[in-house]
Amino acid sequence: MISRRNIRVKVMQTLYTLSTADGQNFSEPVKLLKKQVDSSRQLFVYLLYVLTEVARYSEKDAIKRASKNLPSEQDLNVNTKLSGNEFLWKIIEGGSFKKAIEDEKPNLIEDTSTQIKKIYNELTKTEEYKNYIQLESRDKKSEKEIVIFIFTNLMLPSEDFTGHVEEHFTNWDDDADMMNQLMLNYLQKPASYNLQDMLSAEKWLFAKSLLQTTIAKREYVLELIKPKLKNWDAERIAVLDMILMEMGVCELLFFETIPTKVTINEYIDLAKAYSTPQSGQFVNGILDNIHKELASQDKIHKVSFKQKA
């Protein structure tokens, strides 16, 4: 479920934490990386829980309003179509979802119920919701689209909600873009994902290897990078830029199944997304320069990655 790009981000975050630890002793970097991955899983499960609870809220709203001492006609006729959404219930009844909710207990996070109610109330004002509840049939497309709409158009754009998430998940700022992509991928085919295994054994091996290699080969890699900096002072270059270049050079040299073009493009994109506005061009220039030098010295040997895709 977590892609190689996501893994690179987690490794980058781990290396950044290690480099800015201020005297803290992280004797086991792999455990720190595992903690980073686990925090992403917890955040994803929470977002998914809120999404499902917003979609189910119409039933709770109907019961609450009908129990008033003097319910109005509107109170007695709350539309509960969304709470029976067939796509929604495929998620809720899945064993993986149930286990994730049992393990993480997202319902215990403070103010979650308040956020769910707010998002639901905003949902009922939208034309998308009004059009949905007027549909007589339950076609697969509309069932899925309204659930995706709640996430992309109501949860993510809400400063109130994202502020709430940030308060309870310190990794929100770093993981927001990744969560968006993961959720959209998940909502295409939820049954095909295992929330207990968001990182396959193969990808976890890649993550550990990338982290450990970047740490172990740092001095060697810096010997390749520093001569290419020309008028740049290595000590004044953005910390993330240096980390991304070190990771990139390690991939070029020690990860034989990853094409060089893929490696360079990935780290350019990460630099653009996570570092300074000029970082993408800077990282591109350095990695491309090092790649050409290593290739001319016959130091880069790639096997057929297509066979391992």
C-alpha positions in Angstrom: 0.0 0.0 0.0 2.8 2.4 0.8 4.8 3.1 -2.4 8.6 3.3 -2.8 8.2 7.1 -3.0 6.5 7.0 0.4 9.3 4.9 1.7 11.9 7.4 0.5 10.0 10.1 2.4 10.0 8.0 5.6 13.7 7.3 5.3 14.4 11.0 4.6 12.4 11.9 7.7 14.3 9.4 9.8 17.7 10.6 8.6 16.6 14.2 9.2 15.5 13.3 12.8 18.9 11.6 13.3 20.8 14.6 11.9 18.9 17.1 14.1 18.7 15.0 17.3 20.4 17.6 19.5 22.3 15.0 21.6 19.6 12.4 21.7 21.0 8.9 21.2 19.2 7.0 18.5 21.2 3.8 18.7 18.8 1.8 16.5 17.8 3.8 13.4 15.7 1.0 12.1 13.4 1.2 15.1 13.1 4.9 14.5 12.1 4.2 10.9 9.6 1.6 12.0 8.1 4.2 14.3 7.8 6.6 11.4 6.0 3.9 9.3 3.7 3.0 12.3 2.8 6.7 12.8 1.7 6.9 9.2 -0.4 3.8 9.6 -2.1 5.2 12.7 -2.8 8.5 10.9 -4.3 6.7 7.9 -6.5 4.5 10.0 -7.8 7.6 11.9 -8.6 9.4 8.6 -10.4 6.4 7.3 -12.4 6.0 10.6 -13.5 9.6 10.4 -14.5 9.2 6.8 -16.7 6.2 7.6 -18.2 7.8 10.6 -19.2 10.9 8.7 -20.9 8.8 6.1 -22.7 6.8 8.9 -23.7 9.9 10.9 -27.1 10.4 9.2 -28.5 7.5 11.1 -27.3 8.9 14.5 -28.6 12.3 13.4 -32.0 10.9 12.6 -32.3 9.1 16.0 -31.2 12.2 17.9 -33.6 14.5 16.2 -36.5 12.1 16.4 -36.0 11.8 20.2 -36.7 15.5 20.8 -39.6 16.3 23.0 -41.3 18.2 20.2 -39.7 16.9 16.9 -40.5 18.9 13.8 -41.6 17.2 10.6 -38.0 17.8 9.3 -36.6 16.1 12.5 -38.8 13.1 11.8 -37.8 12.8 8.1 -34.0 12.9 8.1 -32.7 11.2 5.0 -30.5 8.2 6.1 -29.6 6.9 2.6 -25.9 7.7 3.1 -25.6 5.5 6.2 -26.6 2.5 4.1 -24.1 3.3 1.3 -23.1 -0.1 -0.1 -19.5 1.0 -0.9 -19.2 2.3 2.7 -20.3 -1.0 4.2 -17.8 -3.0 2.2 -15.1 -1.0 4.0 -16.7 -1.2 7.4 -17.4 -4.9 7.3 -13.9 -5.8 6.1 -11.9 -7.8 8.6 -8.8 -5.6 8.0 -10.8 -2.4 8.8 -12.3 -3.9 11.9 -8.9 -5.1 13.2 -7.3 -1.7 12.5 -10.1 0.1 14.5 -9.7 -2.4 17.3 -6.0 -1.9 17.4 -5.7 1.8 17.0 -9.0 2.9 18.8 -9.4 6.1 16.8 -12.8 6.7 18.5 -10.9 7.6 21.8 -9.2 10.6 20.3 -10.5 13.8 21.9 -13.0 15.8 20.0 -13.3 13.3 17.2 -17.1 13.1 17.5 -17.4 16.9 17.3 -15.3 16.9 14.1 -17.5 14.2 12.6 -20.7 16.1 13.3 -19.2 19.3 11.8 -18.2 17.6 8.6 -21.5 15.9 8.3 -23.4 19.1 8.7 -21.2 20.7 6.0 -21.9 17.7 3.8 -25.7 18.1 4.0 -25.4 21.6 2.6 -23.7 20.6 -0.6 -25.3 20.0 -3.9 -23.4 16.7 -4.3 -25.1 15.4 -1.2 -28.5 16.7 -2.2 -28.2 15.0 -5.6 -27.0 11.8 -4.0 -29.9 11.4 -1.7 -32.4 12.1 -4.5 -31.1 9.1 -6.5 -33.5 6.2 -6.3 -31.0 3.6 -7.2 -27.7 2.6 -5.5 -25.3 2.4 -8.5 -21.7 1.6 -7.7 -20.4 4.8 -9.2 -22.5 7.2 -7.1 -22.0 5.2 -4.0 -18.2 5.5 -4.3 -18.2 9.1 -5.5 -20.0 10.5 -2.5 -17.6 8.8 -0.1 -14.6 10.1 -2.0 -16.2 13.5 -2.1 -16.4 13.6 1.7 -12.7 13.0 2.0 -11.4 15.2 -0.8 -13.9 18.1 -0.6 -14.8 18.3 3.1 -12.2 16.7 5.3 -8.9 17.8 3.6 -9.9 21.4 2.8 -11.2 22.0 6.4 -8.7 24.0 8.4 -10.7 23.1 11.5 -10.4 19.4 10.8 -6.7 19.4 9.7 -5.9 21.6 12.7 -7.5 18.9 14.9 -5.5 16.2 13.1 -2.3 18.1 13.5 -2.9 18.5 17.2 -3.1 14.7 17.7 -0.7 13.5 15.0 2.7 15.2 14.9 3.4 13.7 11.5 0.4 15.3 9.7 2.5 18.1 8.1 5.0 15.6 6.7 2.4 13.0 5.7 -0.5 15.0 4.4 0.3 14.6 0.7 1.0 10.9 1.2 -2.2 10.4 3.1 -4.2 12.0 0.3 -2.7 9.6 -2.3 -2.9 6.6 0.0 -6.6 7.3 0.7 -7.5 7.8 -3.0 -5.7 4.5 -3.9 -7.4 2.7 -1.1 -10.9 4.0 -2.0 -10.5 2.6 -5.5 -10.3 -1.0 -4.3 -10.5 -1.2 -0.5 -10.9 -5.0 -0.4 -7.5 -5.4 -2.0 -5.6 -3.6 0.9 -4.6 -5.0 4.2 -4.4 -2.3 6.9 -2.2 -4.6 9.0 0.3 -4.9 6.3 0.6 -1.4 4.7 4.3 -2.2 4.0 5.0 -5.5 2.3 8.1 -7.5 3.4 9.8 -6.6 0.1 9.2 -2.9 0.6 10.2 -3.0 4.3 13.5 -4.6 3.2 14.0 -1.7 0.7 13.3 0.8 3.4 15.7 -0.8 5.9 18.4 -1.2 3.3 18.1 2.4 2.1 18.4 3.7 5.6 21.2 1.5 6.7 23.2 2.0 3.4 22.8 5.8 3.6 24.2 5.8 7.1 26.9 3.2 6.5 28.2 4.8 3.3 27.8 8.5 4.3 31.5 9.3 4.4 32.1 7.7 1.0 29.1 9.3 -0.6 30.1 12.8 0.8 33.5 12.3 -1.0 31.6 12.1 -4.2 29.2 14.9 -3.5 31.5 17.7 -2.1 33.7 18.1 -5.2 30.5 18.8 -7.2 29.3 21.6 -5.0 31.8 24.0 -6.6 31.1 27.4 -5.0 28.6 26.0 -2.5 29.5 25.7 1.1 28.6 22.1 2.2 27.8 23.4 5.7 25.3 25.9 4.4 23.4 23.7 2.1 19.9 22.8 3.3 20.0 19.7 5.5 17.3 18.0 3.5 19.1 18.6 0.2 22.2 16.9 1.6 20.2 14.0 2.9 18.4 13.5 -0.4 21.6 13.7 -2.4 23.2 11.1 -0.1 20.2 8.8 -0.5 20.2 9.3 -4.2 23.9 8.5 -4.6 23.4 5.4 -2.5 20.6 4.2 -4.8 22.7 4.9 -7.9 25.5 2.8 -6.5 24.1 0.1 -4.3 20.5 -0.6 -5.5 21.0 -2.6 -8.7 17.4 -3.1 -9.6 16.4 0.6 -9.6 17.0 2.4 -12.9 19.2 5.4 -12.6 16.6 7.7 -14.3 14.0 6.6 -11.8 16.3 7.4 -8.9 17.3 10.8 -10.1 13.7 11.8 -10.9 12.4 10.6 -7.6 14.9 12.7 -5.6 14.3 15.8 -7.7 10.6 15.5 -6.9 11.2 15.0 -3.2 13.5 18.0 -3.1 10.8 20.1 -4.8 8.2 18.9 -2.4 10.0 18.9 0.9 12.9 21.4 0.7 13.4 24.8 -0.8 12.0 26.2 -4.2 15.5 25.9 -5.8 16.2 22.4 -4.4 14.9 20.4 -7.3 17.2 22.0 -9.8 20.1 21.9 -7.4 19.7 18.2 -6.5 19.1 17.4 -10.2 22.4 19.0 -11.2 24.5 17.3 -8.5 23.0 13.8 -9.0 23.2 14.0 -12.7 26.8 15.1 -12.5 27.7 12.3 -10.2 25.8 9.7 -12.3 27.8 10.7 -15.4 31.1 10.5 -13.6 30.3 7.1 -12.0 29.0 5.7 -15.3 32.1 6.9 -17.2 34.2 5.0 -14.5 31.9 1.9 -15.0 30.9 2.0 -11.3 27.2 1.7 -11.9 25.9 -1.8 -12.6 22.1 -2.3 -13.0 20.4 -5.7 -13.5 17.2 -6.1 -15.4 14.7 -4.4 -13.1 11.8 -5.4 -15.4 12.1 -9.0 -14.2 11.6 -7.8 -10.7 8.8 -5.3 -11.3 
